[in-house]
Amino acid sequence: MTISKSILLLLLGVVATLFSIVLATPGTATFYTSYVPSACYGSTPQGAIIAAASDPLWAGGKICGKTFNVTCTGPTNPVPHPCTGRSIVVKIVDHCPSCGGTLDLSKEAFSTIANPVAGVIKIDYAQTSRYLKHASL
Ligand SMILES: *[C@@H]1O[C@H](CO)[C@@H](O)[C@H](O)[C@H]1NC(C)=O
């Protein structure tokens, strides 16, 4: 019995998709509390589950509107065990050239994944795929 080439290619595609979902980049996150105006959307509010991108991610604003799944992975300071164990998908709405972390999360988003008393945490973040965006809406 032979498996046809198209089925093999389909399986490879599924595996590649799974990898792109799983691959996450390590970084750090801080939080902020004043959401409007934003660099991406001006005075139009975008809700509270949002984030600002640091310079290395900003890319002249190309990152605006993209969504990232952010997971707390550990402390950066003496506040022990800051992570809640939850993840959150945030939308990039702003630019944060001097916040000192990779992502500056809204306080609501930060509080979902970590104790805000920690202020700064280690994170893993991964851009959510179109497939996941549709699946979660
Ligand atoms: C976000 O990442 C976490 C940890 O990898 C994972 O368990 C969760 O399913 C992801 N959520 C989404 C919506 O991708």
The ligand as an SDF file (V2000), in Angstrom:
LIG
                    3D

 14 14  0  0  0  0  0  0  0  0999 V2000
   -0.8920   30.2750   24.2900 C   0  0  0  0  0  0  0  0  0  0  0  0
    0.3010   29.6410   24.7040 O   0  0  0  0  0  0  0  0  0  0  0  0
    0.0920   28.6890   25.7390 C   0  0  0  0  0  0  0  0  0  0  0  0
    1.4620   28.1730   26.1710 C   0  0  0  0  0  0  0  0  0  0  0  0
    2.2130   27.7140   25.1030 O   0  0  0  0  0  0  0  0  0  0  0  0
   -0.8250   27.5830   25.2280 C   0  0  0  0  0  0  0  0  0  0  0  0
   -1.0580   26.6590   26.2520 O   0  0  0  0  0  0  0  0  0  0  0  0
   -2.1440   28.1930   24.7790 C   0  0  0  0  0  0  0  0  0  0  0  0
   -2.9570   27.1820   24.2100 O   0  0  0  0  0  0  0  0  0  0  0  0
   -1.8990   29.2770   23.7510 C   0  0  0  0  0  0  0  0  0  0  0  0
   -3.1610   29.9280   23.4390 N   0  0  0  0  0  0  0  0  0  0  0  0
   -3.4730   30.3220   22.1960 C   0  0  0  0  0  0  0  0  0  0  0  0
   -4.8080   30.9710   22.0250 C   0  0  0  0  0  0  0  0  0  0  0  0
   -2.7220   30.1570   21.2380 O   0  0  0  0  0  0  0  0  0  0  0  0
  1  2  1  0
  1 10  1  0
  2  3  1  0
  3  4  1  0
  3  6  1  0
  4  5  1  0
  6  7  1  0
  6  8  1  0
  8  9  1  0
  8 10  1  0
 10 11  1  0
 11 12  1  0
 12 13  1  0
 12 14  2  0
M  END
$$$$
